[in-house]
Amino acid sequence: METRRWATAAKLSLPYPAIDAARKLLFESLSLSEAAFTLLGGLALGLYLVWLQDRVELRRSSLTLLLWVNLFIVGSFNNMLEGYFFTSVFDSTDMFVMGAAVMLVSSGLQAMAAGYVLQSGERSLRAGFYQHMEKRSTGEWVKRLAAGSLAYFPVYFFFGMLVSHFVIPYYSDPSLGLVVPPFSVIIPLEIVRGLLYVAVLLPLVACLDGDTRGSSMAIAGMLFIPGALLPLLGDQGLPAPIIPFHLVEILADSVVYGYLLGRLLGTRKAR
């Protein structure tokens, strides 16, 4: 069984970096170090997806859809949204929209490849989602979804402050293309990012039957691996000295926020 999982993870480690490399060669540029780090990150993603599918057991179409929205929102769009305000990568709104469209297509291809390689189950994403939502009243869900959206900023801010001593000098250097926007921008931005996380991670929790422990682990893995590990190591758009600090920061973010969302969105039912 373990051999099968490692073999599947190895197969999964190839489509993500291959599609990512094709995107960069078409629209940007690709360095050898980026390709190598993306390949290693692809293996981590493969191991995570094997672990996830063993628990959700979704049919291929449902699994592909679940991975598509999460790889796009968690792995691309939410990072691009922050990059729009914290960097000078996007010169205009049109460039941001074009970049998001490209990532929507590439994440869809990556999700299709993963859905093809992973062993298909029998469960339906739609049925599992509706069953999960029926376990609480509409009013209770509204409160929990709002709490999950608002909880992201304090977690983000706390761990960001812990590494600020190491990264602020780089964000204060205009030549590096990094900026620190005012709190009037940061607070609503991170609340919107929290809302997006909740929107795409709720179906993931539903597929785990609301198991809070499994949900917390799945959320933390989704937030960190496609959400931080792959983009930070694979794109390397930030100065190299601050990447390790951001990795540690976002790992802590992912574990704590994953735990909170697991409690808020789960139903404490163990599978």
C-alpha positions as a printed NumPy array, in Angstrom:
array([[  0.   ,   0.   ,   0.   ],
       [  2.767,   2.445,   0.912],
       [  4.604,   1.594,  -2.301],
       [  1.466,   2.366,  -4.294],
       [  1.076,   5.723,  -2.555],
       [  4.677,   6.717,  -3.198],
       [  4.397,   5.628,  -6.832],
       [  1.214,   7.688,  -7.267],
       [  2.82 ,  10.687,  -5.549],
       [  5.809,  10.389,  -7.892],
       [  3.468,  10.413, -10.905],
       [  1.656,  13.434,  -9.483],
       [  4.951,  15.294,  -8.998],
       [  5.42 ,  15.588, -12.769],
       [  2.262,  17.268, -14.179],
       [  2.314,  20.297, -11.855],
       [  5.913,  21.39 , -12.617],
       [  5.514,  20.519, -16.306],
       [  2.411,  22.707, -16.692],
       [  3.967,  25.43 , -14.543],
       [  7.15 ,  25.361, -16.667],
       [  5.124,  25.613, -19.876],
       [  3.252,  28.628, -18.491],
       [  6.468,  30.391, -17.52 ],
       [  8.154,  29.68 , -20.839],
       [  5.131,  31.076, -22.679],
       [  4.524,  34.189, -20.593],
       [  7.533,  34.787, -18.325],
       [ 10.893,  33.076, -17.888],
       [ 12.12 ,  29.917, -16.18 ],
       [ 15.378,  29.45 , -14.294],
       [ 16.955,  26.099, -13.493],
       [ 16.589,  26.685,  -9.747],
       [ 12.882,  27.485, -10.115],
       [ 12.36 ,  24.293, -12.124],
       [ 14.22 ,  22.207,  -9.536],
       [ 12.361,  23.668,  -6.573],
       [  8.999,  23.303,  -8.351],
       [  9.777,  19.632,  -8.994],
       [ 10.496,  19.075,  -5.29 ],
       [  7.36 ,  21.014,  -4.381],
       [  5.428,  18.89 ,  -6.852],
       [  6.438,  15.772,  -4.912],
       [  5.198,  17.351,  -1.669],
       [  1.935,  18.232,  -3.414],
       [  1.669,  14.689,  -4.758],
       [  2.056,  13.159,  -1.291],
       [ -0.558,  15.543,   0.085],
       [ -3.05 ,  14.791,  -2.694],
       [ -2.643,  11.03 ,  -2.239],
       [ -3.308,  11.473,   1.488],
       [ -6.317,  13.685,   0.737],
       [ -7.957,  11.425,  -1.841],
       [ -7.589,   8.416,   0.471],
       [ -9.89 ,  10.297,   2.85 ],
       [-12.361,  12.081,   0.583],
       [-12.725,   9.219,  -1.948],
       [-14.311,  11.491,  -4.546],
       [-15.211,  10.456,  -8.055],
       [-12.903,  11.875, -10.708],
       [-15.083,  14.794, -11.822],
       [-15.74 ,  15.909,  -8.228],
       [-12.08 ,  15.605,  -7.262],
       [-10.977,  17.591, -10.312],
       [-13.43 ,  20.396,  -9.525],
       [-12.419,  20.519,  -5.843],
       [ -8.728,  20.669,  -6.731],
       [ -9.286,  23.224,  -9.484],
       [-10.968,  25.81 ,  -7.274],
       [ -8.443,  25.273,  -4.477],
       [ -5.335,  25.318,  -6.672],
       [ -6.63 ,  28.48 ,  -8.324],
       [ -7.851,  30.419,  -5.275],
       [ -5.418,  29.149,  -2.61 ],
       [ -2.435,  28.515,  -4.852],
       [ -2.734,  31.46 ,  -7.238],
       [ -5.438,  34.109,  -6.978],
       [ -5.175,  34.885,  -3.268],
       [ -1.395,  35.247,  -3.601],
       [ -1.816,  37.437,  -6.675],
       [ -4.316,  39.576,  -4.779],
       [ -1.76 ,  40.216,  -2.058],
       [  0.974,  40.733,  -4.638],
       [ -1.14 ,  43.41 ,  -6.298],
       [ -0.885,  45.551,  -3.154],
       [  2.46 ,  44.458,  -1.69 ],
       [  4.598,  44.433,  -4.849],
       [  4.985,  46.231,  -8.155],
       [  4.594,  43.027, -10.175],
       [  1.274,  44.119, -11.667],
       [  1.538,  47.416, -13.537],
       [ -2.196,  47.629, -14.149],
       [ -5.519,  46.004, -13.397],
       [ -5.554,  44.595, -16.927],
       [ -2.272,  42.792, -16.258],
       [ -3.69 ,  41.373, -13.03 ],
       [ -6.831,  40.114, -14.801],
       [ -4.75 ,  38.578, -17.589],
       [ -2.49 ,  36.876, -15.082],
       [ -5.501,  35.512, -13.176],
       [ -6.968,  34.145, -16.413],
       [ -3.709,  32.362, -17.226],
       [ -3.565,  30.852, -13.726],
       [ -7.207,  29.773, -13.982],
       [ -6.369,  27.75 , -17.089],
       [ -3.083,  26.325, -15.779],
       [ -4.601,  25.34 , -12.42 ],
       [ -7.449,  23.657, -14.285],
       [ -4.974,  21.616, -16.323],
       [ -3.07 ,  20.693, -13.153],
       [ -6.303,  19.62 , -11.452],
       [ -7.31 ,  17.506, -14.463],
       [ -3.914,  15.799, -14.46 ],
       [ -4.155,  15.095, -10.73 ],
       [ -7.707,  13.792, -11.088],
       [ -6.568,  11.436, -13.838],
       [ -3.617,  10.022, -11.863],
       [ -5.353,   9.628,  -8.489],
       [ -7.499,   6.578,  -7.883],
       [-11.133,   7.52 ,  -8.393],
       [-13.667,   7.024,  -5.599],
       [-17.454,   6.892,  -5.588],
       [-18.472,   9.951,  -3.573],
       [-20.032,  13.097,  -5.028],
       [-18.805,  16.576,  -4.089],
       [-22.287,  18.07 ,  -4.466],
       [-24.014,  15.425,  -2.331],
       [-21.356,  15.615,   0.369],
       [-21.568,  19.409,   0.451],
       [-25.366,  19.479,   0.81 ],
       [-25.288,  16.817,   3.521],
       [-22.694,  18.79 ,   5.448],
       [-24.602,  22.065,   5.202],
       [-27.781,  20.407,   6.493],
       [-26.084,  19.688,   9.834],
       [-26.445,  23.316,  10.949],
       [-29.016,  26.053,  10.516],
       [-28.517,  28.874,   8.029],
       [-27.998,  31.381,  10.836],
       [-25.361,  29.201,  12.482],
       [-23.493,  28.823,   9.197],
       [-23.563,  32.574,   8.57 ],
       [-21.942,  33.196,  11.959],
       [-19.317,  30.512,  11.444],
       [-18.455,  31.59 ,   7.905],
       [-18.149,  35.213,   9.032],
       [-15.968,  34.179,  11.984],
       [-13.745,  32.115,   9.68 ],
       [-13.343,  35.038,   7.286],
       [-12.527,  37.511,  10.075],
       [-10.18 ,  35.105,  11.893],
       [ -7.609,  35.155,   9.107],
       [ -6.375,  38.702,   9.691],
       [ -5.336,  38.345,  13.38 ],
       [ -3.532,  35.072,  12.601],
       [ -1.844,  36.652,   9.577],
       [ -0.927,  39.785,  11.536],
       [  0.444,  37.941,  14.589],
       [  2.886,  35.731,  12.691],
       [  3.689,  38.538,  10.286],
       [  4.784,  40.662,  13.229],
       [  7.049,  37.852,  14.467],
       [  9.067,  37.875,  11.234],
       [  8.747,  41.611,  10.527],
       [ 12.166,  42.362,  12.012],
       [ 13.753,  40.192,   9.319],
       [ 11.669,  41.203,   6.298],
       [ 10.734,  44.884,   6.763],
       [ 14.178,  46.17 ,   5.626],
       [ 13.556,  44.526,   2.252],
       [ 10.011,  45.888,   1.958],
       [ 11.384,  49.334,   2.797],
       [ 13.813,  49.245,  -0.15 ],
       [ 12.012,  50.736,  -3.208],
       [ 14.532,  49.18 ,  -5.594],
       [ 13.222,  45.687,  -4.765],
       [  9.692,  46.468,  -5.902],
       [  8.143,  45.688,  -2.498],
       [  5.832,  47.927,  -0.485],
       [  3.951,  47.821,   2.817],
       [  0.486,  49.32 ,   2.266],
       [ -1.325,  51.159,   5.099],
       [ -3.619,  49.3  ,   7.496],
       [ -6.584,  50.883,   5.72 ],
       [ -5.638,  48.606,   2.818],
       [ -4.205,  45.6  ,   4.676],
       [ -7.184,  44.945,   6.961],
       [ -9.952,  44.813,   4.301],
       [ -7.586,  42.995,   1.928],
       [ -6.904,  40.2  ,   4.407],
       [-10.578,  39.944,   5.347],
       [-11.408,  39.432,   1.658],
       [ -8.623,  36.842,   1.406],
       [-10.05 ,  35.113,   4.481],
       [-13.491,  35.072,   2.869],
       [-12.053,  33.478,  -0.273],
       [-10.264,  30.838,   1.801],
       [-13.466,  29.98 ,   3.644],
       [-15.448,  29.773,   0.389],
       [-13.155,  27.191,  -1.232],
       [-12.126,  25.268,   1.898],
       [-15.692,  24.668,   3.118],
       [-16.331,  22.06 ,   0.368],
       [-13.06 ,  20.385,   1.336],
       [-14.264,  20.092,   4.951],
       [-17.616,  18.771,   3.72 ],
       [-15.858,  15.989,   1.818],
       [-14.201,  14.921,   5.067],
       [-17.638,  14.578,   6.71 ],
       [-16.857,  17.472,   9.055],
       [-14.127,  15.571,  10.949],
       [-12.414,  18.477,  12.729],
       [ -8.997,  16.843,  13.07 ],
       [ -8.869,  15.644,   9.473],
       [-10.282,  18.95 ,   8.273],
       [ -7.646,  20.958,  10.146],
       [ -4.854,  18.838,   8.656],
       [ -6.321,  19.045,   5.145],
       [ -6.78 ,  22.821,   5.361],
       [ -3.274,  23.376,   6.732],
       [ -1.815,  21.251,   3.947],
       [ -3.778,  23.076,   1.255],
       [ -2.845,  26.488,   2.627],
       [  0.853,  25.711,   2.948],
       [  1.805,  23.423,   0.043],
       [  0.038,  24.94 ,  -2.997],
       [ -0.556,  28.214,  -1.146],
       [  3.015,  28.968,  -0.033],
       [  5.634,  26.275,  -0.621],
       [  5.148,  25.986,  -4.37 ],
       [  4.772,  29.7  ,  -5.205],
       [  7.561,  30.893,  -2.904],
       [ 10.09 ,  28.302,  -4.053],
       [  8.901,  27.962,  -7.624],
       [  8.404,  31.594,  -8.619],
       [ 11.112,  33.194,  -6.467],
       [  9.735,  36.668,  -7.096],
       [ 10.8  ,  37.785,  -3.617],
       [ 14.377,  38.435,  -2.492],
       [ 15.956,  35.084,  -1.575],
       [ 16.922,  36.062,   2.024],
       [ 13.309,  36.614,   3.094],
       [ 11.81 ,  33.466,   1.535],
       [ 12.715,  31.185,   4.5  ],
       [ 11.139,  33.629,   6.938],
       [  7.947,  33.814,   4.906],
       [  7.844,  30.003,   4.647],
       [  8.056,  29.654,   8.432],
       [  5.503,  32.446,   8.856],
       [  2.982,  30.906,   6.476],
       [  3.52 ,  27.409,   7.881],
       [  2.521,  28.771,  11.289],
       [ -0.383,  30.677,   9.686],
       [ -1.559,  27.506,   7.983],
       [ -1.447,  25.331,  11.1  ],
       [ -3.244,  27.836,  13.339],
       [ -5.785,  29.02 ,  10.763],
       [ -6.321,  25.43 ,   9.648],
       [ -7.129,  24.464,  13.228],
       [ -9.559,  27.373,  13.605],
       [-11.342,  26.635,  10.335],
       [-11.476,  22.942,  11.16 ],
       [-13.315,  23.815,  14.369],
       [-15.585,  26.399,  12.741],
       [-16.472,  24.525,   9.563],
       [-16.318,  20.971,  10.877],
       [-18.963,  19.139,  12.871],
       [-16.709,  17.206,  15.282],
       [-17.709,  13.946,  13.708],
       [-14.825,  11.483,  13.383],
       [-14.803,   9.276,  10.326]])
